[in-house]
């Protein structure tokens, strides 16, 4: 990477006319000037297409892509395909950036010879006012240097950010590994962020707030639907598939993390379904439960212990967690709770039997070793 590498900033745009000028202004006014700014109009039905064209006319670093609506992943892929920079950075079009975001990232890359730099973020309201947040990802005060394996484990454990706007990476990480976002699904960041982290050689986290995430009522991150639960599960599976394939030594670690993740997803699906007054899909519920059961078997077979907090959550799910989260809801949820109890009942006993079988096998092995030792003596 040269002294002043070209940085491609990709901005997917859809129905954000209220925030677009603020977002693009923050990019145009960066203290680092060697930018390629790609605005991807994802078939936005509001005034965004015209606003994008006006920005392109004002700044020769800006290129606009107009395309039919295909969703966030499709828009990001379109921008990535056109990017020619040495580094890639994604910005969500309803958010805001610090004026020195790119400069600090590039300087850190050069100083540490890193190919991926992460930074802190804060949250703002729809009107741009700072909001209090308790994101534990931001709880660090010194520069942190990580290997890919260390960063992957931290990301899976939700100890570092899982958003593409929270880091800048060199372009070769994307271009050399046929990277693309999954089209037609939500939770695309979780599904693919490990594919980027895992191909880096060195990751550096800097304790500076350089991004301002806008919390909106209609945004992906603030709404929930039953399909979102399915997309969370797919994202977790994508993440596991990549990590285990790229770093086989992390297989047992990933099994443990998947068990905790799916147990929490199961609980959250119940809670959100009740809060949103939506029905529970028995087939999807059964699929989640079977996945958790299989993962717990895998953990036991690997000779590992399920974390106490995860074990308690699984036991609560088996016993009918809906009693704990639905007591304050109207009686018309009775059938939903009964259906969940019915699904939960099929779990009871299966894991206990697996544990007992494992203990019996261990005891038989212990006796065999003792007999062999006695015979030798």
BALOBA-1460 file (C-alpha; in Angstrom, 3 decimals):
// residues 377
<rec num="1" residu="x" x="0.000" y="0.000" z="0.000"/>
<rec num="2" residu="x" x="1.374" y="3.378" z="-1.034"/>
<rec num="3" residu="x" x="1.691" y="6.598" z="0.918"/>
<rec num="4" residu="x" x="-1.757" y="7.869" z="-0.077"/>
<rec num="5" residu="x" x="-3.807" y="4.844" z="-1.166"/>
<rec num="6" residu="x" x="-7.084" y="5.360" z="-2.967"/>
<rec num="7" residu="x" x="-9.986" y="4.567" z="-0.641"/>
<rec num="8" residu="x" x="-13.306" y="3.453" z="-2.145"/>
<rec num="9" residu="x" x="-16.247" y="4.499" z="0.016"/>
<rec num="10" residu="x" x="-19.415" y="2.601" z="-0.922"/>
<rec num="11" residu="x" x="-22.804" y="3.999" z="0.124"/>
<rec num="12" residu="x" x="-25.979" y="1.949" z="-0.594"/>
<rec num="13" residu="x" x="-28.969" y="4.306" z="-0.755"/>
<rec num="14" residu="x" x="-32.682" y="3.627" z="-0.362"/>
<rec num="15" residu="x" x="-35.417" y="5.922" z="0.992"/>
<rec num="16" residu="x" x="-33.113" y="8.097" z="3.088"/>
<rec num="17" residu="x" x="-33.637" y="11.545" z="1.570"/>
<rec num="18" residu="x" x="-33.899" y="13.048" z="5.063"/>
<rec num="19" residu="x" x="-30.369" y="11.938" z="5.973"/>
<rec num="20" residu="x" x="-28.551" y="11.614" z="2.648"/>
<rec num="21" residu="x" x="-27.006" y="15.076" z="2.415"/>
<rec num="22" residu="x" x="-25.584" y="14.842" z="5.936"/>
<rec num="23" residu="x" x="-24.105" y="11.433" z="5.186"/>
<rec num="24" residu="x" x="-22.519" y="12.380" z="1.853"/>
<rec num="25" residu="x" x="-21.279" y="15.725" z="3.203"/>
<rec num="26" residu="x" x="-19.417" y="13.883" z="5.943"/>
<rec num="27" residu="x" x="-17.676" y="11.728" z="3.350"/>
<rec num="28" residu="x" x="-16.890" y="14.554" z="0.934"/>
<rec num="29" residu="x" x="-15.419" y="16.652" z="3.756"/>
<rec num="30" residu="x" x="-13.046" y="13.955" z="5.004"/>
<rec num="31" residu="x" x="-9.594" y="15.215" z="5.949"/>
<rec num="32" residu="x" x="-8.237" y="12.425" z="3.744"/>
<rec num="33" residu="x" x="-8.877" y="13.525" z="0.163"/>
<rec num="34" residu="x" x="-7.861" y="10.594" z="-2.059"/>
<rec num="35" residu="x" x="-11.320" y="9.049" z="-2.203"/>
<rec num="36" residu="x" x="-13.511" y="7.257" z="-4.692"/>
<rec num="37" residu="x" x="-17.082" y="7.766" z="-3.462"/>
<rec num="38" residu="x" x="-19.608" y="5.336" z="-4.939"/>
<rec num="39" residu="x" x="-23.262" y="6.176" z="-4.312"/>
<rec num="40" residu="x" x="-25.498" y="3.212" z="-5.135"/>
<rec num="41" residu="x" x="-29.104" y="4.274" z="-5.713"/>
<rec num="42" residu="x" x="-30.955" y="1.027" z="-5.044"/>
<rec num="43" residu="x" x="-34.087" y="2.037" z="-6.938"/>
<rec num="44" residu="x" x="-35.078" y="4.515" z="-4.247"/>
<rec num="45" residu="x" x="-38.636" y="5.828" z="-4.848"/>
<rec num="46" residu="x" x="-38.042" y="9.182" z="-3.121"/>
<rec num="47" residu="x" x="-35.804" y="12.107" z="-4.069"/>
<rec num="48" residu="x" x="-32.562" y="10.207" z="-3.462"/>
<rec num="49" residu="x" x="-31.774" y="9.538" z="-7.164"/>
<rec num="50" residu="x" x="-31.845" y="13.258" z="-7.976"/>
<rec num="51" residu="x" x="-29.832" y="14.108" z="-4.862"/>
<rec num="52" residu="x" x="-27.184" y="11.563" z="-5.842"/>
<rec num="53" residu="x" x="-26.866" y="13.060" z="-9.320"/>
<rec num="54" residu="x" x="-26.464" y="16.534" z="-7.839"/>
<rec num="55" residu="x" x="-23.644" y="15.323" z="-5.618"/>
<rec num="56" residu="x" x="-21.946" y="13.669" z="-8.592"/>
<rec num="57" residu="x" x="-22.087" y="16.957" z="-10.512"/>
<rec num="58" residu="x" x="-20.472" y="18.829" z="-7.613"/>
<rec num="59" residu="x" x="-17.552" y="16.491" z="-6.846"/>
<rec num="60" residu="x" x="-15.569" y="14.554" z="-9.439"/>
<rec num="61" residu="x" x="-14.641" y="11.924" z="-6.839"/>
<rec num="62" residu="x" x="-18.277" y="10.786" z="-6.752"/>
<rec num="63" residu="x" x="-19.758" y="8.144" z="-9.040"/>
<rec num="64" residu="x" x="-23.437" y="7.210" z="-8.988"/>
<rec num="65" residu="x" x="-24.881" y="3.804" z="-9.798"/>
<rec num="66" residu="x" x="-28.629" y="3.713" z="-10.483"/>
<rec num="67" residu="x" x="-30.083" y="0.202" z="-10.287"/>
<rec num="68" residu="x" x="-33.407" y="-1.560" z="-9.650"/>
<rec num="69" residu="x" x="-34.166" y="-2.234" z="-6.012"/>
<rec num="70" residu="x" x="-32.444" y="-5.393" z="-4.823"/>
<rec num="71" residu="x" x="-31.834" y="-4.786" z="-1.144"/>
<rec num="72" residu="x" x="-28.812" y="-3.766" z="0.901"/>
<rec num="73" residu="x" x="-26.633" y="-6.743" z="-0.036"/>
<rec num="74" residu="x" x="-27.302" y="-6.335" z="-3.747"/>
<rec num="75" residu="x" x="-26.485" y="-2.620" z="-3.567"/>
<rec num="76" residu="x" x="-23.253" y="-3.281" z="-1.690"/>
<rec num="77" residu="x" x="-22.278" y="-5.926" z="-4.236"/>
<rec num="78" residu="x" x="-22.917" y="-3.470" z="-7.072"/>
<rec num="79" residu="x" x="-20.687" y="-0.872" z="-5.452"/>
<rec num="80" residu="x" x="-17.968" y="-3.392" z="-4.663"/>
<rec num="81" residu="x" x="-17.910" y="-4.568" z="-8.275"/>
<rec num="82" residu="x" x="-17.194" y="-0.998" z="-9.440"/>
<rec num="83" residu="x" x="-14.664" y="-0.106" z="-6.732"/>
<rec num="84" residu="x" x="-11.081" y="0.481" z="-7.890"/>
<rec num="85" residu="x" x="-9.506" y="1.629" z="-4.617"/>
<rec num="86" residu="x" x="-6.714" y="0.101" z="-2.574"/>
<rec num="87" residu="x" x="-9.001" y="0.075" z="0.478"/>
<rec num="88" residu="x" x="-12.736" y="-0.493" z="0.859"/>
<rec num="89" residu="x" x="-15.106" y="1.143" z="3.312"/>
<rec num="90" residu="x" x="-18.905" y="0.810" z="3.560"/>
<rec num="91" residu="x" x="-21.181" y="3.514" z="4.981"/>
<rec num="92" residu="x" x="-24.909" y="3.205" z="5.690"/>
<rec num="93" residu="x" x="-26.664" y="6.159" z="4.080"/>
<rec num="94" residu="x" x="-28.676" y="7.180" z="7.143"/>
<rec num="95" residu="x" x="-25.612" y="7.399" z="9.405"/>
<rec num="96" residu="x" x="-22.852" y="9.977" z="9.882"/>
<rec num="97" residu="x" x="-19.058" y="9.777" z="9.951"/>
<rec num="98" residu="x" x="-16.342" y="11.652" z="11.827"/>
<rec num="99" residu="x" x="-14.290" y="13.950" z="9.545"/>
<rec num="100" residu="x" x="-11.057" y="12.046" z="10.212"/>
<rec num="101" residu="x" x="-12.414" y="8.498" z="9.892"/>
<rec num="102" residu="x" x="-10.563" y="7.642" z="6.695"/>
<rec num="103" residu="x" x="-7.340" y="9.419" z="7.672"/>
<rec num="104" residu="x" x="-7.111" y="7.668" z="11.040"/>
<rec num="105" residu="x" x="-7.823" y="4.301" z="9.443"/>
<rec num="106" residu="x" x="-5.223" y="4.711" z="6.701"/>
<rec num="107" residu="x" x="-2.601" y="6.039" z="9.120"/>
<rec num="108" residu="x" x="-3.175" y="3.061" z="11.427"/>
<rec num="109" residu="x" x="-2.894" y="0.618" z="8.534"/>
<rec num="110" residu="x" x="0.442" y="2.092" z="7.519"/>
<rec num="111" residu="x" x="1.799" y="2.359" z="11.071"/>
<rec num="112" residu="x" x="1.018" y="-1.249" z="12.016"/>
<rec num="113" residu="x" x="1.210" y="-2.776" z="8.525"/>
<rec num="114" residu="x" x="-2.340" y="-3.963" z="9.119"/>
<rec num="115" residu="x" x="-4.915" y="-4.740" z="6.475"/>
<rec num="116" residu="x" x="-8.001" y="-4.200" z="8.635"/>
<rec num="117" residu="x" x="-8.673" y="-1.380" z="11.112"/>
<rec num="118" residu="x" x="-11.658" y="-1.248" z="13.467"/>
<rec num="119" residu="x" x="-12.853" y="1.757" z="15.448"/>
<rec num="120" residu="x" x="-15.484" y="2.701" z="18.003"/>
<rec num="121" residu="x" x="-18.934" y="4.098" z="17.231"/>
<rec num="122" residu="x" x="-21.728" y="5.822" z="19.085"/>
<rec num="123" residu="x" x="-25.475" y="6.075" z="18.525"/>
<rec num="124" residu="x" x="-27.539" y="9.105" z="17.561"/>
<rec num="125" residu="x" x="-31.273" y="9.738" z="17.326"/>
<rec num="126" residu="x" x="-33.201" y="10.433" z="14.137"/>
<rec num="127" residu="x" x="-32.540" y="14.113" z="14.801"/>
<rec num="128" residu="x" x="-28.830" y="13.553" z="15.299"/>
<rec num="129" residu="x" x="-28.772" y="13.871" z="19.076"/>
<rec num="130" residu="x" x="-26.316" y="11.611" z="20.974"/>
<rec num="131" residu="x" x="-27.898" y="8.612" z="22.699"/>
<rec num="132" residu="x" x="-26.647" y="6.622" z="25.644"/>
<rec num="133" residu="x" x="-25.633" y="3.087" z="24.709"/>
<rec num="134" residu="x" x="-24.098" y="0.127" z="26.488"/>
<rec num="135" residu="x" x="-22.353" y="-1.563" z="23.547"/>
<rec num="136" residu="x" x="-19.604" y="-3.596" z="25.174"/>
<rec num="137" residu="x" x="-17.729" y="-3.549" z="21.854"/>
<rec num="138" residu="x" x="-16.783" y="0.038" z="22.698"/>
<rec num="139" residu="x" x="-15.376" y="-0.796" z="26.111"/>
<rec num="140" residu="x" x="-11.663" y="-0.450" z="25.368"/>
<rec num="141" residu="x" x="-9.262" y="2.460" z="25.852"/>
<rec num="142" residu="x" x="-6.045" y="1.266" z="24.223"/>
<rec num="143" residu="x" x="-5.025" y="0.098" z="20.772"/>
<rec num="144" residu="x" x="-5.593" y="-3.636" z="20.376"/>
<rec num="145" residu="x" x="-3.689" y="-5.751" z="17.843"/>
<rec num="146" residu="x" x="-5.202" y="-9.118" z="16.900"/>
<rec num="147" residu="x" x="-4.427" y="-12.103" z="14.725"/>
<rec num="148" residu="x" x="-7.269" y="-13.315" z="12.483"/>
<rec num="149" residu="x" x="-7.975" y="-16.235" z="14.822"/>
<rec num="150" residu="x" x="-8.127" y="-13.944" z="17.857"/>
<rec num="151" residu="x" x="-10.390" y="-11.494" z="16.055"/>
<rec num="152" residu="x" x="-12.703" y="-14.249" z="14.815"/>
<rec num="153" residu="x" x="-13.161" y="-15.655" z="18.313"/>
<rec num="154" residu="x" x="-13.801" y="-12.179" z="19.701"/>
<rec num="155" residu="x" x="-16.335" y="-11.405" z="16.977"/>
<rec num="156" residu="x" x="-18.243" y="-14.660" z="17.437"/>
<rec num="157" residu="x" x="-18.391" y="-13.985" z="21.188"/>
<rec num="158" residu="x" x="-19.731" y="-10.471" z="20.402"/>
<rec num="159" residu="x" x="-16.693" y="-8.842" z="21.969"/>
<rec num="160" residu="x" x="-15.970" y="-6.759" z="18.870"/>
<rec num="161" residu="x" x="-18.253" y="-5.059" z="16.372"/>
<rec num="162" residu="x" x="-20.109" y="-7.017" z="13.746"/>
<rec num="163" residu="x" x="-20.898" y="-4.232" z="11.278"/>
<rec num="164" residu="x" x="-19.207" y="-3.474" z="7.982"/>
<rec num="165" residu="x" x="-19.268" y="0.243" z="8.717"/>
<rec num="166" residu="x" x="-17.171" y="-0.353" z="11.856"/>
<rec num="167" residu="x" x="-13.940" y="-1.102" z="9.962"/>
<rec num="168" residu="x" x="-11.896" y="-0.382" z="6.868"/>
<rec num="169" residu="x" x="-10.023" y="-3.133" z="5.029"/>
<rec num="170" residu="x" x="-7.663" y="-3.459" z="2.104"/>
<rec num="171" residu="x" x="-9.362" y="-4.214" z="-1.202"/>
<rec num="172" residu="x" x="-7.492" y="-7.458" z="-1.823"/>
<rec num="173" residu="x" x="-9.335" y="-9.104" z="1.081"/>
<rec num="174" residu="x" x="-12.529" y="-8.687" z="-0.940"/>
<rec num="175" residu="x" x="-11.213" y="-8.984" z="-4.481"/>
<rec num="176" residu="x" x="-8.908" y="-11.983" z="-4.008"/>
<rec num="177" residu="x" x="-11.520" y="-14.174" z="-2.337"/>
<rec num="178" residu="x" x="-14.611" y="-13.681" z="-4.539"/>
<rec num="179" residu="x" x="-16.383" y="-11.935" z="-1.694"/>
<rec num="180" residu="x" x="-20.077" y="-11.069" z="-1.965"/>
<rec num="181" residu="x" x="-22.960" y="-10.300" z="0.366"/>
<rec num="182" residu="x" x="-25.934" y="-12.723" z="0.506"/>
<rec num="183" residu="x" x="-28.753" y="-11.237" z="-1.559"/>
<rec num="184" residu="x" x="-32.361" y="-11.422" z="-0.387"/>
<rec num="185" residu="x" x="-31.590" y="-11.793" z="3.306"/>
<rec num="186" residu="x" x="-31.218" y="-9.584" z="6.357"/>
<rec num="187" residu="x" x="-28.366" y="-9.892" z="8.890"/>
<rec num="188" residu="x" x="-25.904" y="-9.715" z="6.013"/>
<rec num="189" residu="x" x="-23.163" y="-8.218" z="8.173"/>
<rec num="190" residu="x" x="-23.079" y="-11.162" z="10.565"/>
<rec num="191" residu="x" x="-23.234" y="-13.600" z="7.655"/>
<rec num="192" residu="x" x="-20.092" y="-12.235" z="5.999"/>
<rec num="193" residu="x" x="-17.966" y="-10.203" z="8.417"/>
<rec num="194" residu="x" x="-15.922" y="-13.236" z="9.462"/>
<rec num="195" residu="x" x="-15.072" y="-13.880" z="5.803"/>
<rec num="196" residu="x" x="-13.274" y="-10.529" z="5.807"/>
<rec num="197" residu="x" x="-11.680" y="-10.807" z="9.251"/>
<rec num="198" residu="x" x="-10.474" y="-14.324" z="8.512"/>
<rec num="199" residu="x" x="-8.595" y="-13.273" z="5.365"/>
<rec num="200" residu="x" x="-6.761" y="-10.388" z="7.050"/>
<rec num="201" residu="x" x="-3.203" y="-10.843" z="8.262"/>
<rec num="202" residu="x" x="-3.371" y="-8.308" z="11.098"/>
<rec num="203" residu="x" x="-6.320" y="-6.509" z="12.697"/>
<rec num="204" residu="x" x="-5.963" y="-3.307" z="14.722"/>
<rec num="205" residu="x" x="-8.674" y="-1.733" z="16.895"/>
<rec num="206" residu="x" x="-8.307" y="1.944" z="17.733"/>
<rec num="207" residu="x" x="-10.175" y="3.477" z="20.723"/>
<rec num="208" residu="x" x="-11.651" y="6.415" z="18.819"/>
<rec num="209" residu="x" x="-15.307" y="7.081" z="17.989"/>
<rec num="210" residu="x" x="-15.307" y="7.594" z="14.230"/>
<rec num="211" residu="x" x="-18.835" y="6.526" z="13.253"/>
<rec num="212" residu="x" x="-22.275" y="7.679" z="14.344"/>
<rec num="213" residu="x" x="-24.965" y="5.008" z="14.012"/>
<rec num="214" residu="x" x="-28.449" y="6.470" z="13.689"/>
<rec num="215" residu="x" x="-31.127" y="4.529" z="15.557"/>
<rec num="216" residu="x" x="-34.307" y="4.766" z="13.473"/>
<rec num="217" residu="x" x="-37.728" y="3.268" z="14.080"/>
<rec num="218" residu="x" x="-37.954" y="1.813" z="10.579"/>
<rec num="219" residu="x" x="-34.412" y="0.487" z="10.255"/>
<rec num="220" residu="x" x="-33.492" y="-3.189" z="9.910"/>
<rec num="221" residu="x" x="-31.799" y="-3.254" z="13.286"/>
<rec num="222" residu="x" x="-34.795" y="-1.871" z="15.194"/>
<rec num="223" residu="x" x="-37.577" y="-4.106" z="13.816"/>
<rec num="224" residu="x" x="-38.374" y="-7.811" z="14.132"/>
<rec num="225" residu="x" x="-40.320" y="-10.338" z="12.063"/>
<rec num="226" residu="x" x="-40.439" y="-14.156" z="12.081"/>
<rec num="227" residu="x" x="-38.351" y="-14.138" z="8.880"/>
<rec num="228" residu="x" x="-35.662" y="-12.200" z="10.721"/>
<rec num="229" residu="x" x="-35.247" y="-15.119" z="13.109"/>
<rec num="230" residu="x" x="-34.683" y="-17.421" z="10.134"/>
<rec num="231" residu="x" x="-32.137" y="-15.009" z="8.664"/>
<rec num="232" residu="x" x="-30.286" y="-14.861" z="12.000"/>
<rec num="233" residu="x" x="-30.011" y="-18.657" z="11.917"/>
<rec num="234" residu="x" x="-28.770" y="-18.662" z="8.317"/>
<rec num="235" residu="x" x="-26.200" y="-15.989" z="9.140"/>
<rec num="236" residu="x" x="-24.896" y="-18.027" z="12.075"/>
<rec num="237" residu="x" x="-24.618" y="-21.101" z="9.858"/>
<rec num="238" residu="x" x="-22.769" y="-19.136" z="7.158"/>
<rec num="239" residu="x" x="-20.359" y="-17.840" z="9.770"/>
<rec num="240" residu="x" x="-19.706" y="-21.298" z="11.184"/>
<rec num="241" residu="x" x="-19.217" y="-22.836" z="7.747"/>
<rec num="242" residu="x" x="-16.559" y="-20.286" z="6.810"/>
<rec num="243" residu="x" x="-14.662" y="-20.377" z="10.109"/>
<rec num="244" residu="x" x="-14.536" y="-24.168" z="10.403"/>
<rec num="245" residu="x" x="-13.452" y="-24.488" z="6.767"/>
<rec num="246" residu="x" x="-10.777" y="-21.785" z="7.012"/>
<rec num="247" residu="x" x="-9.593" y="-22.541" z="10.562"/>
<rec num="248" residu="x" x="-10.386" y="-26.198" z="11.447"/>
<rec num="249" residu="x" x="-8.734" y="-25.768" z="14.845"/>
<rec num="250" residu="x" x="-11.700" y="-23.588" z="15.859"/>
<rec num="251" residu="x" x="-14.308" y="-26.315" z="15.263"/>
<rec num="252" residu="x" x="-14.936" y="-27.166" z="18.945"/>
<rec num="253" residu="x" x="-14.983" y="-23.481" z="19.840"/>
<rec num="254" residu="x" x="-17.594" y="-22.830" z="17.150"/>
<rec num="255" residu="x" x="-19.774" y="-25.741" z="18.291"/>
<rec num="256" residu="x" x="-19.875" y="-24.277" z="21.800"/>
<rec num="257" residu="x" x="-20.661" y="-20.810" z="20.478"/>
<rec num="258" residu="x" x="-23.352" y="-22.080" z="18.123"/>
<rec num="259" residu="x" x="-25.084" y="-23.861" z="20.999"/>
<rec num="260" residu="x" x="-25.191" y="-20.653" z="23.034"/>
<rec num="261" residu="x" x="-26.280" y="-18.627" z="20.005"/>
<rec num="262" residu="x" x="-29.173" y="-20.887" z="19.010"/>
<rec num="263" residu="x" x="-30.417" y="-21.227" z="22.584"/>
<rec num="264" residu="x" x="-30.560" y="-17.436" z="22.825"/>
<rec num="265" residu="x" x="-32.161" y="-17.174" z="19.388"/>
<rec num="266" residu="x" x="-34.860" y="-19.647" z="20.446"/>
<rec num="267" residu="x" x="-35.654" y="-17.619" z="23.548"/>
<rec num="268" residu="x" x="-35.597" y="-14.316" z="21.655"/>
<rec num="269" residu="x" x="-37.919" y="-15.711" z="18.976"/>
<rec num="270" residu="x" x="-40.491" y="-16.555" z="21.640"/>
<rec num="271" residu="x" x="-40.163" y="-13.192" z="23.360"/>
<rec num="272" residu="x" x="-40.331" y="-11.138" z="20.184"/>
<rec num="273" residu="x" x="-43.250" y="-13.183" z="18.827"/>
<rec num="274" residu="x" x="-45.253" y="-12.443" z="21.942"/>
<rec num="275" residu="x" x="-44.271" y="-8.783" z="22.038"/>
<rec num="276" residu="x" x="-45.249" y="-8.311" z="18.396"/>
<rec num="277" residu="x" x="-48.431" y="-10.396" z="18.850"/>
<rec num="278" residu="x" x="-47.343" y="-12.753" z="16.105"/>
<rec num="279" residu="x" x="-47.895" y="-16.471" z="15.873"/>
<rec num="280" residu="x" x="-45.155" y="-19.027" z="16.465"/>
<rec num="281" residu="x" x="-44.344" y="-21.280" z="13.516"/>
<rec num="282" residu="x" x="-44.253" y="-24.841" z="14.958"/>
<rec num="283" residu="x" x="-42.040" y="-26.129" z="12.140"/>
<rec num="284" residu="x" x="-39.477" y="-23.366" z="12.602"/>
<rec num="285" residu="x" x="-39.611" y="-23.846" z="16.370"/>
<rec num="286" residu="x" x="-39.006" y="-27.572" z="15.966"/>
<rec num="287" residu="x" x="-36.112" y="-26.909" z="13.596"/>
<rec num="288" residu="x" x="-34.472" y="-24.590" z="16.131"/>
<rec num="289" residu="x" x="-34.960" y="-27.064" z="18.961"/>
<rec num="290" residu="x" x="-33.522" y="-29.950" z="16.964"/>
<rec num="291" residu="x" x="-30.525" y="-27.805" z="16.052"/>
<rec num="292" residu="x" x="-29.887" y="-26.998" z="19.711"/>
<rec num="293" residu="x" x="-30.258" y="-30.656" z="20.657"/>
<rec num="294" residu="x" x="-27.749" y="-31.692" z="18.008"/>
<rec num="295" residu="x" x="-25.260" y="-29.042" z="19.074"/>
<rec num="296" residu="x" x="-25.526" y="-30.109" z="22.705"/>
<rec num="297" residu="x" x="-24.802" y="-33.701" z="21.672"/>
<rec num="298" residu="x" x="-21.766" y="-32.446" z="19.711"/>
<rec num="299" residu="x" x="-20.448" y="-30.571" z="22.740"/>
<rec num="300" residu="x" x="-20.808" y="-33.674" z="24.914"/>
<rec num="301" residu="x" x="-19.162" y="-35.875" z="22.281"/>
<rec num="302" residu="x" x="-16.216" y="-33.464" z="22.177"/>
<rec num="303" residu="x" x="-15.726" y="-33.986" z="25.904"/>
<rec num="304" residu="x" x="-16.623" y="-30.379" z="26.707"/>
<rec num="305" residu="x" x="-18.950" y="-28.950" z="29.329"/>
<rec num="306" residu="x" x="-21.861" y="-26.730" z="28.341"/>
<rec num="307" residu="x" x="-21.484" y="-23.303" z="30.011"/>
<rec num="308" residu="x" x="-23.723" y="-23.030" z="33.059"/>
<rec num="309" residu="x" x="-25.640" y="-20.016" z="31.749"/>
<rec num="310" residu="x" x="-26.337" y="-21.767" z="28.442"/>
<rec num="311" residu="x" x="-27.345" y="-24.975" z="30.201"/>
<rec num="312" residu="x" x="-29.828" y="-23.084" z="32.378"/>
<rec num="313" residu="x" x="-31.321" y="-21.362" z="29.346"/>
<rec num="314" residu="x" x="-31.734" y="-24.683" z="27.516"/>
<rec num="315" residu="x" x="-33.391" y="-26.238" z="30.562"/>
<rec num="316" residu="x" x="-35.749" y="-23.275" z="30.733"/>
<rec num="317" residu="x" x="-36.618" y="-23.717" z="27.057"/>
<rec num="318" residu="x" x="-37.352" y="-27.411" z="27.601"/>
<rec num="319" residu="x" x="-39.571" y="-26.634" z="30.573"/>
<rec num="320" residu="x" x="-41.653" y="-24.149" z="28.591"/>
<rec num="321" residu="x" x="-40.049" y="-20.735" z="28.697"/>
<rec num="322" residu="x" x="-43.235" y="-19.036" z="27.553"/>
<rec num="323" residu="x" x="-44.531" y="-19.074" z="31.119"/>
<rec num="324" residu="x" x="-41.707" y="-16.695" z="31.993"/>
<rec num="325" residu="x" x="-42.191" y="-14.243" z="29.153"/>
<rec num="326" residu="x" x="-45.936" y="-14.358" z="28.530"/>
<rec num="327" residu="x" x="-47.490" y="-13.998" z="31.979"/>
<rec num="328" residu="x" x="-48.350" y="-10.366" z="31.338"/>
<rec num="329" residu="x" x="-50.053" y="-10.963" z="28.006"/>
<rec num="330" residu="x" x="-53.732" y="-11.524" z="27.303"/>
<rec num="331" residu="x" x="-55.392" y="-14.942" z="27.503"/>
<rec num="332" residu="x" x="-55.576" y="-15.232" z="23.736"/>
<rec num="333" residu="x" x="-51.903" y="-16.262" z="23.824"/>
<rec num="334" residu="x" x="-52.836" y="-19.399" z="25.751"/>
<rec num="335" residu="x" x="-52.907" y="-21.544" z="22.620"/>
<rec num="336" residu="x" x="-49.504" y="-20.207" z="21.562"/>
<rec num="337" residu="x" x="-48.027" y="-21.085" z="24.947"/>
<rec num="338" residu="x" x="-49.598" y="-24.545" z="24.863"/>
<rec num="339" residu="x" x="-48.159" y="-25.169" z="21.399"/>
<rec num="340" residu="x" x="-44.710" y="-24.175" z="22.629"/>
<rec num="341" residu="x" x="-45.079" y="-26.486" z="25.628"/>
<rec num="342" residu="x" x="-45.937" y="-29.331" z="23.252"/>
<rec num="343" residu="x" x="-42.814" y="-28.687" z="21.188"/>
<rec num="344" residu="x" x="-40.701" y="-28.389" z="24.337"/>
<rec num="345" residu="x" x="-41.977" y="-31.695" z="25.697"/>
<rec num="346" residu="x" x="-40.322" y="-33.649" z="22.894"/>
<rec num="347" residu="x" x="-36.933" y="-32.545" z="24.205"/>
<rec num="348" residu="x" x="-37.127" y="-33.882" z="27.719"/>
<rec num="349" residu="x" x="-34.920" y="-36.834" z="28.427"/>
<rec num="350" residu="x" x="-32.948" y="-36.979" z="25.169"/>
<rec num="351" residu="x" x="-29.966" y="-34.952" z="26.360"/>
<rec num="352" residu="x" x="-30.013" y="-36.627" z="29.780"/>
<rec num="353" residu="x" x="-29.715" y="-40.008" z="28.063"/>
<rec num="354" residu="x" x="-26.788" y="-38.743" z="25.997"/>
<rec num="355" residu="x" x="-25.010" y="-37.513" z="29.107"/>
<rec num="356" residu="x" x="-25.558" y="-40.816" z="30.888"/>
<rec num="357" residu="x" x="-24.265" y="-42.761" z="27.895"/>
<rec num="358" residu="x" x="-21.182" y="-40.572" z="27.773"/>
<rec num="359" residu="x" x="-20.512" y="-41.098" z="31.479"/>
<rec num="360" residu="x" x="-20.932" y="-44.860" z="31.087"/>
<rec num="361" residu="x" x="-18.426" y="-44.874" z="28.237"/>
<rec num="362" residu="x" x="-15.946" y="-42.893" z="30.302"/>
<rec num="363" residu="x" x="-16.372" y="-45.273" z="33.248"/>
<rec num="364" residu="x" x="-15.868" y="-48.319" z="31.019"/>
<rec num="365" residu="x" x="-12.697" y="-46.754" z="29.634"/>
<rec num="366" residu="x" x="-11.456" y="-46.042" z="33.159"/>
<rec num="367" residu="x" x="-12.058" y="-49.654" z="34.239"/>
<rec num="368" residu="x" x="-10.323" y="-50.965" z="31.122"/>
<rec num="369" residu="x" x="-7.267" y="-48.812" z="31.841"/>
<rec num="370" residu="x" x="-7.207" y="-50.043" z="35.442"/>
<rec num="371" residu="x" x="-7.408" y="-53.693" z="34.351"/>
<rec num="372" residu="x" x="-4.607" y="-53.148" z="31.857"/>
<rec num="373" residu="x" x="-2.466" y="-51.468" z="34.512"/>
<rec num="374" residu="x" x="-3.056" y="-54.353" z="36.960"/>
<rec num="375" residu="x" x="-2.156" y="-56.938" z="34.331"/>
<rec num="376" residu="x" x="1.136" y="-55.197" z="33.590"/>
<rec num="377" residu="x" x="2.027" y="-55.059" z="37.287"/>
